[in-house]
Each structure stands twice: as structure tokens, then as C-alpha cells.
Amino acid sequence: MNPETFREIYLPGNPESASQARDEIGKWLGENHPVYENARLVVSELVTNAVRHARYGVAGLTAADPLLLRLVAYGGSLRIEVMDAGLSAGEPRVRADPACLLMESGRGLAIVDALSGGNWGHRSHGRAPGRTVWCELPTDPQPSDECPTGTSALRSPGDPSS
């Protein structure tokens, strides 16, 4: 990956960080960027999930254990990464039922999956606690009338059933 642009910021591990992350992405990209709205939505979902599932305030993590938001633009793609220091159990999963997009919660990764065309994933930080969840958005998105579907209730990137 040969980055054309690279930005990053540390955010506190609290619910207000999603709004701050949206604002930062907006400033970094500018309103005329082709994926301005999609990037703001994706980053909001990723940061919200990191705060909720990394167990800030529950597993001994505080705002002193910040999230890292990173944006990298390269070769027609925009990569968004959110890193946390949490103790999350399990893997991030997308609810494959299209009806999840109508629910009030539990739809964040379905939105990320749909906007990224399934180009998202996660990695643990090895022996250190925490993980990085990332997605890539094409900077020239093609319109689609399709709604994300699937046969299983949950799926994970790289799952052969997806």
C-alpha cells in the first residue's frame, strides 16, 4: 500500500467519540469528497462498536486508554481503521438478515459491510489487548440497488458461507 494521504487521531473511549470521529473525517475529506457521507457513517459505526464492545468503563478501560482513528487514501480506495485497547471476546460479525438494517441496534457492521462492498475485517493486537477493525471504501462508489443478504444469521469476513 502506497498511501497518498494518511491521517490519524486519538479519541477518548466514550460515546461522544463517534461524533468527534465524524467531524474529523469531515474535515480531513471535505464535503466535496465522493465518499464524504459514507466515510462519516462508517467511522461512526466503527467507533461506536469499539467503545461498546471493547468494554470501556467495564473492563478497567478509561478514556486514558484511547481509540486510534486512522485514515489512509491510496489507489482509488479510502481505508478507515479504528484501534482499541479493549478486551473484546469473539469476532466482529455482520448480521446477514436484511431486516437488521431496520433495527435500532446491531446493524453497524451490516452498514459497514454494505458501504464497503464487503471489504472490511479485523485483527487482534497479538499479545496486547485490543483489536483493529478496518474497512475500505472505493473513492468512486458504484450505485447499487442491492440490499445485503445472506443465509446465516451471522457471518464474519472470510467466512466461506458469505
N, C-alpha and C positions, 0 to 999 in steps of 0.2 A: 504494500500500500504506500503510495507516494502522496502524502497529504498536500492539498492545495491550501487548505485552511485548517487551523487547529485552535480550539478554544476550550478552556476548562475553568470551572469554578467549584469551590467547596460550598456546600449548603448545610445548614443545621438539620439534624434528624427530626424534624417536626412537620406536621401537616401543612404549615404555611410555606414550606419549601417548594411545593408544587407550583404555587403562584409565582414565586420568585424565579423558578426554573423557566416557566413560560415567558416571563418578562425578559430573562437573559437571552433565551433563544430568539425572541422577537428582536431584541437589539442587535444580536450578532448577525441575523439573517437580513433583517429589514422587511417591511411589509410587501415589497415587490418580488421577493424571492418566490420561485414557483412552488415550493413546498412549505411556505411560511405557516399556514394554518395546520397542515398535517404534522409538521415538526413540533409545533406548540402542543398539539393534542397528545402526540406520542410521548413527549417528555413529561407532560403532566401525569400520564398514566404510569410511566416507569418510576417517577419519583414517588408518587402516591403508593405504589406497590412496595418500593424499597422501605419507605417509612413504616407502612403497615406490617409487612412480613419480616422485616429484619428485627422486629420486636424492640424498637426504641422505647425506652421507658419501662420495659418489662424484663428484658434480659440484661439489665445493668447498663445498657447503652444510653447515652445522653447526647445532647447537641454538641458535646465535646468530641463525639465520635461522628464526624460529619459524613455526608454523602459527597461523592465527587461526580459532577456532571461534565461530560466531555463531548465535544462536537468536532468531527473530522469530515471535511469535504474532500472528495477525490473522484476522479474519473466518472463523473455523472452520478455519483451517489453521495448521500449525506449519512454519516454514521453517528448515531447517538448512543452514548454509553452512560449508565448510572451504576456507580460502585458504592456498596455499603459495607459496613463492618459488622453486620448482624450475624445472628446465629440461626438463620432460617433453616428449617428442616424441609426436606423434599425439594422437588424441582418445580420451577415455574411451569404452569400448564395453561393451555387455552381450552376453554370450554368450546367444544365443537358444535354444540347445538346453536343454530342461528338465533333462536329465541333469547339467548344470553345477552345479545346486543340490546334487548329491550329492558333488561333487568337494571335495577338501580346500582347494584354492586356485583363484582365478579366478572365484569366484562372487559376490564382493562387490557388484558393480553389478547383478547379477541379483536379489539380495536387495533392494537399494535400489529397483530398478525395480518389483518385486512389491509392496513395502510402500507405495510412493508412488503406485501405480497408474499408473506411467509418467511421473509429474510430477517430473522431475529434469532437470538439464542442467549445462552448464559454460560458462565464458567465460574467455578469456585476459585477462591484465592489460595488454594493449596492448604498448607498447614495453618495459615492465618484465617481467622473467621471472616465471613462475608463472601460476597459474590458480585459479579458484574453481569448486568442484563443489558443487552445491546440490540439495536435494530438498524437496518439500513433502508433509507428511503431513496428511490430513484428521483433525481432532481428534475426529470422530465416525465412525471407520472402519466400513465395511460389511463383514460377513463374506463371504468368497469361497472357493469350493471350487476355483477355477481355479488352474492352475499356469502360470507364464509360458511361452509358446510362441512359435515363430517359424519362418520358413522359411529364413533365412540363418544362417550360423554366428555372425556378429557383427552388431550393429546399434547405431546411435547415436541419441540423442533427435532427433526431427525427421526421421529417415530415412523416406522415403516407403514403404519396404518393411516398416516396422514396424507 
